[in-house]
């Protein structure tokens, strides 16, 4: 077999062996064409037909790569895997292609004894070239400062594939936002892009994100911001190549002669004004119930009713109030809508089930889900259940998941992709999490209702309060076909927005608040629930990355944001990191801890306060966490009122200091500080071993929240115990907030 996929797997940051690179050939740049072959193929030749003649080019062997991974397979033992490794790949690179070239190509190969015994179909290709274009090719608001004469387009002779243009950056201007970004607050001097991507850990190092947006603030000069109004991929050179230019390159799809192929919104004013104008376009957050502002607790090893209730009891025993519990490992891990160990008769039509359809064995993992939910509610604890937007197809599905898959195909509710014969077939997940699963098109209202109706009994009959809408990053490939006619290049980034909306709509239909908890998103996610920063290790570096992520996300209009306190993966954090992180999270909109599944090995890696205390042997952990969580409980009325204020004003609850002091240059030297509402300034300790901390305060009169001491603007250095984040309150609000801080 010889396999060639022009677009590859759709991995946005890696080239697969069997793809075309670049997918859209560019005149003057090399074009690499690759194939993957079975072990019986010893040689492959490219046949290139430009319309005048057919030329041949031999391919050379190359290390096989797929979905960002080098396939050497040294850790795989099965014979099948060894054969796959032996298959390898071949590639050839062409140079000197001229703009406007229309060609077709195919690959011919086979064993040494029959070198032309196998062949692919013909693939069509057009070579595009960059050319200058009129300024009105980009419909840019005057506020963005489009550089005259900077517009260029990538044109293949029929269609425009990309547009590139520049905006002016003045001396001293800082650029922040772009959605959730983990490595910095000021992105000037860097380059980045906007594509939803599952970067498992080390997001700050890799500079990839689950929640991008083509929106940013430009602060410190005249005061403005911009929004590239597209769901396609956009690249930003933020003064990296040329210091006075912000160069933007975006995918488009328009006729070669078209004008106004890309719209760029511009907003003038201070950051509050800029964000308000942006939210007026893309949608505003809505206020969620106050329980969302209390402590969230979860662990992937809380996978039985007995364990969930044991952990809830321990919160009460240790006097650490909890507002909500998230259960991740609750389902059968096949349907993701049926409790593990539940007994029932599968519905062959794939229709929604009701609570009465199930019995729950007394010796099962979840003997009485309804009783558990009722007991949690009686204790004033909300419950969320984990979700994934996939129909699992490995191992080969049986029972209800088989019926669900058949019904999804029959009802036409799936995202699709072209097969080798060009006809559309159901898309099979290309990511590394639940590979080859089917994916419902949740951007389609009918499909979304079909999908969420399967979860309706969880809300209507069991009383579930919300859903952790995890894994919104599985739509890979520009060629995917959505039900409304859009292709993947336009629709993939919008999938996680629609995913959260679908579950929010389910909750609304049952008369509940639309509480979803997502890690993936894009422009428009501001309207849908709460977010966390995704998977990360328990390190100081990850702590800092997470805070940068939150400040960029909230600057982009994400109101309810948090992260896994002190990281969720790997070995547990030190007592110092845990308490420093818990202290900072006390003053973040979503305060939640979580831990990764560890196969129930001992010692436990749960991030519960009592486990951290036991594992570290540090007697400061439990009283420190207790103090912080009780402080958080007292803070909830303030957070609720300030959330309402922020929503009404079109701004954020948690926001970088440049929002309120855009011209204070000194604050940028200490970017990990923020305002929480109108009156509280937070300056967390993020360095291991620190015993003192210097906060940089804007001009004004402040009160140190834990001593009641009045301080002015500028540097304020203090001794900092582990369970006390440096917090300052505006002096005029101190009388109202003093009781919250126990002063």
C-alpha positions as CSV (number, residue, x, y, z in Angstrom):
1,X,0.0,0.0,0.0
2,X,1.1,3.5,-0.7
3,X,-0.8,6.2,1.2
4,X,-0.7,10.0,0.6
5,X,-3.0,12.5,2.4
6,X,-2.4,16.0,1.1
7,X,-3.5,17.7,4.3
8,X,-2.1,15.0,6.7
9,X,-3.8,14.5,10.0
10,X,-4.5,18.2,10.5
11,X,-2.0,18.5,13.4
12,X,-1.4,22.3,13.3
13,X,2.3,22.2,14.5
14,X,3.7,19.1,12.8
15,X,4.0,17.6,9.4
16,X,3.1,14.0,8.8
17,X,5.2,11.8,6.6
18,X,2.4,11.1,4.1
19,X,1.3,14.7,3.6
20,X,2.0,17.7,1.3
21,X,4.2,20.4,2.9
22,X,3.0,23.1,2.6
23,X,-0.5,21.9,2.0
24,X,-0.9,24.9,-0.3
25,X,2.3,25.1,-2.4
26,X,3.9,28.5,-2.6
27,X,5.9,29.7,-5.5
28,X,9.6,30.1,-4.7
29,X,9.4,27.8,-1.7
30,X,10.2,24.1,-1.7
31,X,7.3,21.6,-1.8
32,X,7.7,18.2,0.0
33,X,5.5,15.3,-1.0
34,X,5.5,12.2,1.2
35,X,3.9,8.8,1.4
36,X,3.5,6.1,4.0
37,X,3.9,2.6,2.7
38,X,3.5,-1.0,3.8
39,X,6.7,-3.2,4.3
40,X,6.4,-4.8,0.9
41,X,7.1,-1.4,-0.9
42,X,10.8,-0.9,-1.5
43,X,10.7,2.1,-3.9
44,X,8.3,4.9,-4.8
45,X,8.3,7.4,-7.7
46,X,6.4,10.6,-8.0
47,X,4.7,11.3,-11.4
48,X,4.1,15.0,-11.8
49,X,1.8,16.2,-14.6
50,X,1.9,19.9,-15.2
51,X,-0.4,19.7,-18.3
52,X,2.5,19.8,-20.8
53,X,4.5,16.8,-19.7
54,X,4.8,14.2,-17.0
55,X,8.1,14.1,-15.1
56,X,9.2,11.5,-12.6
57,X,11.0,12.0,-9.4
58,X,12.3,9.1,-7.1
59,X,11.4,9.3,-3.5
60,X,13.9,8.6,-0.7
61,X,13.2,6.9,2.6
62,X,12.5,9.1,5.6
63,X,11.7,8.6,9.2
64,X,8.0,8.3,9.6
65,X,6.1,10.9,11.5
66,X,2.5,11.0,12.4
67,X,0.5,13.5,14.5
68,X,3.6,15.1,15.9
69,X,5.3,11.9,16.9
70,X,8.3,10.2,15.4
71,X,7.3,6.6,14.8
72,X,10.3,4.6,15.9
73,X,8.2,2.5,18.3
74,X,11.0,1.2,20.5
75,X,8.5,0.8,23.3
76,X,6.1,-1.3,21.4
77,X,6.3,-5.0,21.5
78,X,3.6,-6.4,19.3
79,X,4.4,-7.8,15.9
80,X,1.8,-5.5,14.3
81,X,3.6,-2.5,15.7
82,X,6.9,-3.8,14.4
83,X,5.5,-4.1,10.9
84,X,4.1,-0.6,11.1
85,X,7.6,0.6,12.0
86,X,9.2,-1.3,9.2
87,X,6.7,0.4,6.8
88,X,8.2,3.8,7.2
89,X,7.8,6.4,4.6
90,X,9.2,8.1,1.5
91,X,9.4,11.7,0.4
92,X,10.7,14.0,-2.3
93,X,11.1,17.8,-2.4
94,X,10.4,19.9,-5.5
95,X,11.9,23.3,-6.1
96,X,11.3,26.1,-8.6
97,X,7.5,25.8,-8.9
98,X,6.0,28.8,-10.6
99,X,3.0,30.7,-9.4
100,X,-0.2,29.8,-11.1
101,X,1.0,26.3,-12.0
102,X,-1.9,23.8,-12.2
103,X,-0.8,20.2,-11.8
104,X,-1.7,16.8,-10.8
105,X,0.5,14.1,-9.3
106,X,0.4,10.5,-8.1
107,X,2.8,8.0,-6.6
108,X,3.9,4.7,-8.1
109,X,5.9,2.0,-6.4
110,X,6.2,-1.5,-5.2
111,X,8.9,-4.1,-4.3
112,X,12.2,-4.1,-6.2
113,X,10.9,-6.9,-8.5
114,X,7.7,-5.0,-9.4
115,X,8.4,-1.2,-8.9
116,X,5.2,-0.1,-10.6
117,X,2.8,-2.6,-9.2
118,X,1.1,-0.1,-6.8
119,X,-0.2,3.4,-7.3
120,X,-2.3,6.1,-5.7
121,X,-5.0,8.1,-7.4
122,X,-4.2,11.4,-9.0
123,X,-4.1,14.5,-6.7
124,X,-4.8,18.0,-8.0
125,X,-2.7,21.0,-6.8
126,X,-2.4,24.7,-7.6
127,X,0.7,26.7,-6.8
128,X,0.0,30.0,-5.2
129,X,2.1,33.1,-5.1
130,X,2.3,36.2,-2.9
131,X,1.4,39.5,-4.5
132,X,0.7,43.0,-3.4
133,X,-2.9,43.9,-3.0
134,X,-5.0,47.0,-2.5
135,X,-5.5,48.2,1.1
136,X,-9.3,47.6,0.8
137,X,-8.6,43.9,0.5
138,X,-8.7,44.1,4.3
139,X,-11.8,45.7,5.8
140,X,-10.0,47.3,8.8
141,X,-11.5,49.8,11.1
142,X,-9.5,53.1,11.2
143,X,-8.7,52.5,14.9
144,X,-6.3,49.7,14.1
145,X,-3.8,51.8,12.1
146,X,-3.4,49.7,9.0
147,X,-0.1,50.4,7.4
148,X,-0.8,51.7,3.9
149,X,0.7,49.5,1.2
150,X,1.3,46.6,3.6
151,X,-1.4,44.3,2.3
152,X,-0.4,41.2,0.4
153,X,-2.4,38.1,-0.6
154,X,-1.5,34.5,-1.4
155,X,-3.3,33.9,-4.7
156,X,-3.4,30.5,-6.6
157,X,-5.0,32.2,-9.6
158,X,-8.5,31.4,-8.7
159,X,-8.8,31.8,-4.9
160,X,-7.1,33.9,-2.2
161,X,-5.7,31.5,0.4
162,X,-4.2,34.0,2.9
163,X,-3.9,37.7,3.5
164,X,-1.0,39.5,5.2
165,X,-0.9,43.1,6.5
166,X,0.7,45.2,9.1
167,X,-0.5,47.5,11.9
168,X,1.6,50.3,13.4
169,X,3.0,49.8,16.9
170,X,4.2,52.9,18.7
171,X,7.1,53.1,21.1
172,X,6.1,51.9,24.5
173,X,3.0,50.1,23.5
174,X,2.4,46.7,25.1
175,X,0.2,44.0,23.5
176,X,-1.8,41.6,25.8
177,X,-4.6,39.1,25.4
178,X,-4.9,36.7,22.5
179,X,-7.0,34.5,24.6
180,X,-5.4,32.2,27.2
181,X,-1.6,32.6,26.9
182,X,0.8,30.9,29.3
183,X,4.2,32.5,28.7
184,X,3.8,36.3,29.2
185,X,1.5,39.2,29.6
186,X,3.1,41.5,27.1
187,X,3.6,39.7,23.8
188,X,5.5,42.4,22.1
189,X,8.6,40.9,20.5
190,X,7.0,37.5,20.1
191,X,5.0,35.6,17.5
192,X,2.0,33.4,18.1
193,X,-1.1,32.0,16.4
194,X,-4.7,31.3,17.1
195,X,-5.7,27.6,16.7
196,X,-7.4,25.5,19.4
197,X,-4.9,22.8,20.4
198,X,-4.5,20.2,23.2
199,X,-1.1,20.9,24.6
200,X,-0.8,18.4,27.4
201,X,1.3,20.2,30.1
202,X,4.2,22.6,29.5
203,X,1.9,25.1,27.7
204,X,4.1,28.0,28.6
205,X,7.2,26.3,27.2
206,X,5.5,25.1,24.0
207,X,3.5,28.4,23.6
208,X,0.4,26.6,22.5
209,X,-3.1,26.9,24.0
210,X,-6.5,25.4,24.3
211,X,-8.2,28.8,24.3
212,X,-6.9,31.2,21.7
213,X,-8.5,34.3,20.4
214,X,-7.5,36.7,17.6
215,X,-8.1,39.7,19.9
216,X,-5.7,41.9,21.8
217,X,-5.3,45.1,23.8
218,X,-2.6,47.6,22.8
219,X,-1.7,49.5,25.9
220,X,0.5,52.4,26.9
221,X,0.1,54.7,23.9
222,X,-3.1,56.0,22.4
223,X,-5.0,53.1,23.8
224,X,-6.7,50.7,21.4
225,X,-7.4,47.1,20.6
226,X,-8.2,44.9,17.7
227,X,-10.1,41.7,16.7
228,X,-9.5,39.7,13.6
229,X,-13.0,38.7,12.8
230,X,-12.5,35.1,11.7
231,X,-12.6,31.6,13.0
232,X,-9.8,30.5,10.7
233,X,-6.2,30.3,11.8
234,X,-4.3,33.6,12.2
235,X,-0.6,34.2,12.8
236,X,0.7,37.3,14.7
237,X,4.2,38.7,14.5
238,X,4.0,41.2,17.4
239,X,7.0,43.3,16.6
240,X,9.3,40.3,16.5
241,X,10.6,40.8,13.0
242,X,10.2,44.6,12.9
243,X,9.8,46.4,16.2
244,X,7.3,49.0,15.0
245,X,5.0,46.6,13.1
246,X,2.4,44.1,14.2
247,X,2.1,41.8,11.2
248,X,-1.0,39.7,10.8
249,X,-1.4,36.8,8.4
250,X,-4.7,35.0,8.2
251,X,-6.3,32.1,6.3
252,X,-9.1,33.2,4.0
253,X,-11.2,31.7,1.2
254,X,-12.3,34.2,-1.4
255,X,-12.1,34.8,-5.2
256,X,-8.9,36.2,-6.5
257,X,-10.4,39.6,-7.3
258,X,-12.4,40.0,-4.1
259,X,-12.0,43.0,-1.7
260,X,-12.8,43.1,1.9
261,X,-11.9,39.4,2.3
262,X,-11.0,39.8,6.0
263,X,-12.6,42.1,8.6
264,X,-10.6,43.6,11.4
265,X,-12.4,45.4,14.3
266,X,-10.7,48.3,16.0
267,X,-11.6,49.8,19.4
268,X,-10.2,53.0,20.9
269,X,-10.0,53.9,24.5
270,X,-8.8,52.4,27.8
271,X,-8.8,48.6,28.2
272,X,-12.2,48.6,29.9
273,X,-13.7,50.4,26.9
274,X,-11.9,48.2,24.4
275,X,-13.1,45.0,26.1
276,X,-16.6,46.3,26.4
277,X,-16.7,47.0,22.7
278,X,-15.3,43.6,21.9
279,X,-17.8,41.8,24.1
280,X,-20.6,43.8,22.4
281,X,-19.6,42.0,19.2
282,X,-18.9,38.4,20.4
283,X,-21.2,38.1,23.4
284,X,-21.1,38.8,27.1
285,X,-20.8,36.5,30.1
286,X,-23.8,35.8,32.2
287,X,-23.8,35.6,36.0
288,X,-23.5,32.2,37.4
289,X,-24.8,31.1,40.9
290,X,-22.8,31.9,44.0
291,X,-21.9,28.3,44.6
292,X,-19.6,28.6,41.5
293,X,-17.6,31.1,43.6
294,X,-16.9,28.6,46.4
295,X,-14.3,25.9,46.6
296,X,-14.4,23.2,43.8
297,X,-13.0,19.7,44.7
298,X,-12.2,16.7,42.6
299,X,-9.9,13.8,42.0
300,X,-9.8,11.3,39.2
301,X,-9.6,8.5,41.7
302,X,-12.9,9.5,43.3
303,X,-14.5,6.8,41.1
304,X,-17.1,5.3,43.4
305,X,-20.0,6.7,45.4
306,X,-18.3,5.6,48.6
307,X,-15.1,7.4,47.8
308,X,-16.9,10.6,46.8
309,X,-18.8,10.7,50.1
310,X,-15.7,9.8,52.0
311,X,-13.9,12.8,50.6
312,X,-16.9,15.0,51.2
313,X,-17.0,13.8,54.8
314,X,-13.3,14.6,55.2
315,X,-14.0,18.2,54.1
316,X,-16.5,18.5,56.9
317,X,-14.3,16.7,59.4
318,X,-11.4,19.1,58.7
319,X,-13.8,22.1,58.6
320,X,-12.9,23.0,55.0
321,X,-16.1,24.0,53.3
322,X,-16.7,22.9,49.7
323,X,-19.2,24.4,47.3
324,X,-19.1,21.8,44.5
325,X,-17.7,18.4,43.6
326,X,-16.7,17.3,40.1
327,X,-16.8,13.6,39.4
328,X,-14.8,12.7,36.4
329,X,-14.7,8.9,36.6
330,X,-18.4,8.3,36.9
331,X,-19.5,6.9,33.6
332,X,-19.0,3.5,31.9
333,X,-16.2,5.2,29.8
334,X,-18.0,4.1,26.6
335,X,-21.2,6.1,26.3
336,X,-20.2,8.8,28.8
337,X,-23.9,9.1,29.7
338,X,-24.5,5.9,31.7
339,X,-23.2,5.3,35.2
340,X,-20.6,2.6,35.6
341,X,-22.1,-0.7,36.8
342,X,-25.6,0.4,36.0
343,X,-27.9,-2.4,34.7
344,X,-30.3,-1.8,31.9
345,X,-31.6,-3.0,28.5
346,X,-29.8,-1.2,25.7
347,X,-32.0,1.0,23.4
348,X,-31.4,-0.1,19.9
349,X,-32.7,3.1,18.5
350,X,-30.1,5.1,20.4
351,X,-32.7,7.3,22.0
352,X,-32.5,9.0,25.4
353,X,-33.0,6.9,28.5
354,X,-34.7,7.8,31.8
355,X,-33.6,7.1,35.3
356,X,-36.3,4.3,35.6
357,X,-34.5,2.4,32.8
358,X,-31.5,1.7,35.2
359,X,-31.0,-0.4,38.3
360,X,-27.9,0.2,40.4
361,X,-26.5,-2.9,42.1
362,X,-25.9,-2.4,45.8
363,X,-22.3,-3.8,45.3
364,X,-21.6,-1.6,42.3
365,X,-19.6,1.6,42.0
366,X,-22.6,3.8,42.2
367,X,-25.4,2.0,44.2
368,X,-27.6,5.1,44.5
369,X,-26.7,8.1,42.4
370,X,-29.9,9.9,43.2
371,X,-29.4,9.5,46.9
372,X,-25.8,10.7,46.5
373,X,-26.9,13.9,44.7
374,X,-29.7,14.5,47.2
375,X,-27.2,14.1,50.1
376,X,-24.7,16.5,48.5
377,X,-27.5,19.1,47.9
378,X,-28.6,18.7,51.6
379,X,-25.0,19.6,52.5
380,X,-25.1,22.7,50.2
381,X,-22.7,21.1,47.7
382,X,-23.4,21.2,43.9
383,X,-22.3,18.3,41.6
384,X,-20.8,18.4,38.1
385,X,-20.2,15.4,35.9
386,X,-17.3,15.0,33.4
387,X,-18.0,14.8,29.7
388,X,-16.2,14.2,26.4
389,X,-17.7,15.0,23.0
390,X,-17.0,11.6,21.4
391,X,-18.5,8.2,20.7
392,X,-15.8,5.7,21.7
393,X,-15.0,3.2,18.9
394,X,-12.0,1.4,20.4
395,X,-12.2,-1.3,21.4
396,X,-14.9,-2.4,19.0
397,X,-18.2,-1.0,20.5
398,X,-20.9,-3.2,21.9
399,X,-24.2,-2.7,23.6
400,X,-25.5,0.8,24.0
401,X,-22.4,2.5,22.6
402,X,-22.8,0.4,19.4
403,X,-26.5,1.5,19.2
404,X,-25.5,5.1,19.8
405,X,-22.9,5.0,17.0
406,X,-25.3,3.5,14.6
407,X,-28.0,6.0,15.5
408,X,-25.6,8.9,15.1
409,X,-24.7,7.8,11.6
410,X,-28.4,7.1,10.7
411,X,-29.5,10.5,12.1
412,X,-26.8,12.4,10.3
413,X,-25.4,14.2,13.4
414,X,-21.7,13.6,13.0
415,X,-18.8,15.6,11.6
416,X,-17.6,14.0,8.4
417,X,-14.4,13.8,6.3
418,X,-13.7,12.8,2.7
419,X,-12.7,9.2,2.3
420,X,-10.2,7.9,-0.3
421,X,-12.9,7.8,-2.9
422,X,-13.8,11.4,-2.2
423,X,-17.2,10.6,-0.6
424,X,-18.0,11.8,2.9
425,X,-17.8,9.4,5.8
426,X,-17.9,9.9,9.6
427,X,-14.8,11.7,10.9
428,X,-12.7,9.5,13.2
429,X,-10.9,11.4,15.9
430,X,-7.2,11.9,14.9
431,X,-6.1,13.2,18.3
432,X,-4.2,10.9,20.8
433,X,-7.1,10.8,23.3
434,X,-9.8,8.3,22.4
435,X,-8.5,7.9,18.9
436,X,-10.8,7.0,16.0
437,X,-13.9,8.0,18.0
438,X,-16.9,9.5,16.2
439,X,-17.6,13.2,16.9
440,X,-21.0,14.8,17.0
441,X,-21.4,18.1,15.2
442,X,-22.3,20.1,18.3
443,X,-22.2,23.3,16.1
444,X,-25.5,22.1,14.7
445,X,-28.6,22.7,16.8
446,X,-30.3,19.5,15.9
447,X,-27.2,17.4,16.4
448,X,-26.5,19.1,19.7
449,X,-30.0,18.5,21.0
450,X,-29.8,14.8,19.9
451,X,-26.5,14.5,21.8
452,X,-27.5,16.3,25.0
453,X,-30.9,14.6,25.2
454,X,-29.0,11.5,26.2
455,X,-27.9,13.4,29.3
456,X,-31.2,14.9,30.1
457,X,-32.1,12.4,32.8
458,X,-28.9,13.3,34.6
459,X,-30.2,16.9,35.0
460,X,-34.0,16.5,35.1
461,X,-34.2,13.4,37.4
462,X,-30.9,13.2,39.2
463,X,-30.5,16.9,39.7
464,X,-26.9,17.3,38.3
465,X,-25.9,21.0,38.6
466,X,-23.4,21.2,35.7
467,X,-20.9,19.5,33.4
468,X,-17.2,19.5,33.0
469,X,-17.0,19.9,29.3
470,X,-13.6,18.5,28.7
471,X,-11.8,17.7,25.5
472,X,-13.1,20.2,23.0
473,X,-9.9,20.0,20.9
474,X,-10.5,16.9,18.8
475,X,-11.5,18.4,15.5
476,X,-8.4,18.1,13.3
477,X,-8.2,18.8,9.6
478,X,-9.1,21.6,7.3
479,X,-11.1,19.2,5.1
480,X,-13.7,18.2,7.7
481,X,-17.3,18.7,6.7
482,X,-19.7,20.2,9.2
483,X,-23.5,20.0,8.8
484,X,-23.9,23.6,7.9
485,X,-21.5,23.3,5.0
486,X,-18.5,24.8,6.6
487,X,-15.1,23.0,6.3
488,X,-12.8,22.3,9.2
489,X,-10.5,25.3,8.5
490,X,-13.4,27.6,9.3
491,X,-15.4,25.5,11.9
492,X,-12.9,23.6,14.0
493,X,-12.0,26.5,16.3
494,X,-15.8,27.1,16.9
495,X,-16.4,23.6,18.1
496,X,-15.5,24.1,21.8
497,X,-17.7,27.2,21.9
498,X,-20.7,25.2,20.6
499,X,-19.8,22.3,22.9
500,X,-20.2,24.4,26.0
501,X,-23.3,26.1,24.7
502,X,-24.9,22.8,24.0
503,X,-24.6,21.7,27.6
504,X,-25.5,25.1,28.9
505,X,-28.7,24.9,26.8
506,X,-29.4,21.4,28.3
507,X,-29.2,22.9,31.8
508,X,-31.3,25.8,30.8
509,X,-34.1,23.6,29.5
510,X,-34.2,22.0,32.9
511,X,-34.4,25.3,34.7
512,X,-30.8,25.3,35.9
513,X,-28.0,27.8,35.5
514,X,-25.7,27.0,32.5
515,X,-22.7,25.9,34.5
516,X,-20.1,24.3,32.3
517,X,-16.4,23.9,33.0
518,X,-14.2,23.9,29.9
519,X,-10.6,24.1,29.0
520,X,-10.9,24.7,25.3
521,X,-12.6,27.7,23.7
522,X,-12.3,30.5,21.2
523,X,-13.9,33.8,20.4
524,X,-17.5,33.6,21.7
525,X,-16.6,31.4,24.7
526,X,-17.1,34.4,26.9
527,X,-20.9,33.6,26.9
528,X,-20.6,30.0,28.1
529,X,-19.8,29.0,31.6
530,X,-16.4,28.7,33.4
531,X,-12.9,27.7,32.3
532,X,-9.8,26.2,33.7
533,X,-6.2,26.3,32.4
534,X,-5.9,22.6,31.5
535,X,-3.5,19.9,32.5
536,X,-0.2,20.8,34.2
537,X,2.5,19.5,36.6
538,X,2.9,20.5,40.2
539,X,5.9,22.9,39.6
540,X,6.6,26.5,40.4
541,X,7.1,27.2,36.7
542,X,3.7,25.8,35.9
543,X,2.2,27.9,38.7
544,X,3.5,31.0,37.0
545,X,2.4,29.8,33.6
546,X,-1.1,29.3,34.9
547,X,-1.3,32.8,36.3
548,X,-0.2,34.3,33.0
549,X,-2.9,32.2,31.3
550,X,-5.5,33.5,33.6
551,X,-4.6,37.2,33.1
552,X,-4.6,36.9,29.3
553,X,-7.8,35.0,29.3
554,X,-9.6,37.4,31.6
555,X,-8.2,40.3,29.6
556,X,-9.9,38.7,26.7
557,X,-13.3,38.6,28.4
558,X,-13.3,35.2,30.1
559,X,-15.0,36.0,33.5
560,X,-15.0,32.7,35.4
561,X,-11.5,31.3,35.2
562,X,-9.3,29.1,37.4
563,X,-6.7,26.4,37.3
564,X,-5.8,23.2,39.0
565,X,-4.4,24.5,42.3
566,X,-0.7,23.6,42.5
567,X,-1.0,21.4,39.4
568,X,-2.9,18.1,38.9
569,X,-0.3,15.8,37.4
570,X,2.7,13.8,38.6
571,X,4.2,13.8,42.0
572,X,2.4,16.0,44.6
573,X,3.4,19.6,45.2
574,X,5.5,20.6,48.1
575,X,3.7,22.0,51.1
576,X,5.1,25.4,50.2
577,X,3.9,25.3,46.6
578,X,0.5,23.9,47.6
579,X,-0.2,26.7,50.2
580,X,1.2,29.5,47.9
581,X,-1.0,28.3,45.1
582,X,-4.0,27.8,47.3
583,X,-3.5,31.3,48.7
584,X,-3.4,32.8,45.2
585,X,-6.5,30.8,44.1
586,X,-8.5,32.3,47.0
587,X,-8.5,35.5,44.9
588,X,-9.2,34.0,41.5
589,X,-12.8,33.6,40.2
590,X,-12.7,29.8,40.2
591,X,-10.9,28.2,43.2
592,X,-10.5,24.4,42.5
593,X,-8.2,21.6,43.1
594,X,-8.0,18.4,41.0
595,X,-5.7,15.4,40.6
596,X,-4.8,13.0,37.8
597,X,-5.6,9.3,37.9
598,X,-2.8,7.3,39.4
599,X,-4.2,3.7,39.2
600,X,-4.9,3.8,43.0
601,X,-1.2,3.3,43.7
602,X,0.1,4.2,47.1
603,X,1.1,6.6,48.3
604,X,-1.9,8.6,47.0
605,X,-1.3,11.6,44.7
606,X,-4.7,13.2,45.5
607,X,-4.4,17.0,45.9
608,X,-6.8,17.0,48.9
609,X,-5.4,19.2,51.8
610,X,-5.3,16.2,54.1
611,X,-3.3,14.0,51.7
612,X,-0.8,16.9,51.0
613,X,-0.5,17.3,54.8
614,X,0.1,13.6,55.4
615,X,2.5,13.1,52.4
616,X,4.6,16.2,53.2
617,X,4.4,15.8,57.0
618,X,3.9,19.6,57.2
619,X,1.6,20.6,60.0
620,X,1.0,24.0,58.4
621,X,-1.0,22.6,55.5
622,X,-4.4,21.9,57.0
623,X,-4.8,25.0,59.2
624,X,-3.5,27.1,56.3
625,X,-6.0,25.7,53.8
626,X,-8.8,25.9,56.4
627,X,-8.0,29.6,57.0
628,X,-7.9,30.3,53.2
629,X,-11.1,28.5,52.4
630,X,-13.0,30.2,55.2
631,X,-11.7,33.5,53.9
632,X,-13.0,32.5,50.5
633,X,-16.4,31.8,52.0
634,X,-16.6,35.3,53.5
635,X,-15.4,36.7,50.1
636,X,-18.3,35.2,48.1
637,X,-20.7,38.0,48.5
638,X,-18.1,40.5,47.3
639,X,-17.2,38.2,44.3
640,X,-20.9,37.9,43.4
641,X,-21.5,41.6,43.5
642,X,-18.3,42.4,41.6
643,X,-19.2,39.7,39.0
644,X,-22.5,41.5,38.4
645,X,-20.6,44.8,38.2
646,X,-18.1,43.4,35.7
647,X,-20.8,41.9,33.5
648,X,-22.7,45.2,33.5
649,X,-19.6,47.2,32.6
650,X,-18.3,44.9,30.0
651,X,-15.1,44.2,31.8
652,X,-13.6,41.3,33.9
653,X,-13.8,40.3,37.5
654,X,-10.1,39.3,37.6
655,X,-8.0,41.6,35.4
656,X,-4.4,42.7,34.9
657,X,-3.5,46.0,36.5
658,X,-3.1,47.7,33.1
659,X,-6.9,47.8,32.9
660,X,-7.1,50.4,35.6
661,X,-3.6,52.0,35.2
662,X,-2.8,51.7,31.5
663,X,-0.1,54.4,31.6
664,X,1.8,53.1,34.7
665,X,4.9,51.7,33.1
666,X,6.3,50.3,36.4
667,X,3.5,47.8,36.7
668,X,4.6,45.9,33.7
669,X,7.8,44.9,35.5
670,X,5.6,42.9,37.9
671,X,3.0,41.4,35.6
672,X,1.6,38.7,37.9
673,X,-0.6,41.0,39.9
674,X,-4.3,41.7,39.4
675,X,-7.4,43.5,40.5
676,X,-10.2,41.3,41.8
677,X,-13.3,43.5,41.4
678,X,-13.0,47.2,42.0
679,X,-11.4,47.2,45.4
680,X,-9.0,44.3,45.9
681,X,-5.4,44.1,44.5
682,X,-3.6,40.7,44.6
683,X,0.2,40.3,44.4
684,X,0.9,36.5,44.7
685,X,4.2,35.0,45.8
686,X,5.4,32.8,42.9
687,X,9.0,32.1,43.8
688,X,10.1,29.1,45.8
689,X,11.7,29.8,49.1
690,X,10.6,33.4,49.3
691,X,10.1,34.8,52.8
692,X,9.5,38.4,51.8
693,X,7.6,39.8,48.9
694,X,7.5,43.2,47.2
695,X,4.3,44.3,45.7
696,X,4.2,47.1,43.2
697,X,1.2,49.3,43.9
698,X,-0.4,51.9,41.7
699,X,-0.8,55.4,42.9
700,X,-3.5,55.8,45.5
701,X,-4.3,54.9,49.1
702,X,-4.3,51.2,50.0
703,X,-4.8,49.1,53.1
704,X,-2.8,45.9,53.6
705,X,-5.7,43.5,54.1
706,X,-4.2,41.2,56.8
707,X,-2.8,44.0,59.0
708,X,-5.0,46.9,58.3
709,X,-2.0,49.1,57.7
710,X,-2.3,52.0,55.3
711,X,0.2,52.2,52.5
712,X,0.7,54.4,49.4
713,X,1.6,53.6,45.9
714,X,4.9,52.1,44.9
715,X,6.9,49.2,46.4
716,X,5.6,47.5,49.5
717,X,7.8,44.8,51.0
718,X,6.5,42.4,53.6
719,X,7.2,39.1,55.3
720,X,4.9,36.5,53.7
721,X,3.7,33.3,55.4
722,X,2.8,30.5,53.1
723,X,-0.9,30.8,53.7
724,X,-1.1,34.5,53.1
725,X,-1.1,36.1,49.7
726,X,-0.2,39.8,49.7
727,X,-3.6,41.6,49.2
728,X,-4.4,45.3,49.3
729,X,-7.7,47.0,49.5
730,X,-8.6,50.4,48.2
731,X,-8.7,52.6,51.3
732,X,-12.1,53.9,50.6
733,X,-13.5,50.4,50.5
734,X,-11.7,49.1,53.7
735,X,-14.6,49.8,56.0
736,X,-16.7,47.4,53.9
737,X,-14.1,44.7,53.5
738,X,-12.3,44.7,56.8
739,X,-14.6,42.1,58.3
740,X,-14.0,39.8,55.3
741,X,-10.3,39.7,56.2
742,X,-10.9,39.3,59.9
743,X,-9.5,42.8,60.6
